[in-house]
Amino acid sequence: MNFQTSIRSGFQNYANFKGRASRAEYWWWVLFTVILGLVGSSIHSSLGNTASFVTLLPTLAVAVRRMHDTDHAGWWIFAPIFNLVLGLRQGDTIANRFGPPPPPANI
């Protein structure tokens, strides 16, 4: 999955807390939100805050789906060190209790 596809997927699934998100989708989304926040804050602090607020729900959704990809409940996003370890870990290559693996998106 590339940068643009990840952003599109993040906004299309902004409130989808079911299913799975690949490692690439998650980390591209994190990069996008960091860049958006930095650019918004460099223009004006309230613009950076607005950008962070707009991307809050999609960020939570993609993080929960990423936890699902490693066969863990979405609540693990609230355990800072452990969720970083899970975010870096390769997802299950076969179906788990949260569904089939995310399809490869080479668009």
Secondary structure, DSSP 8 states (H G I E B T S, - for coil): --HHHHHHHHHHTTT--SS---HHHHHHHHHHHHHHHHHHHHH-HHHHHHHHHHTHHHHHHHHHHHHHHTT--GGGGGSHHHHHHHHHS---SS-BTTBS-------
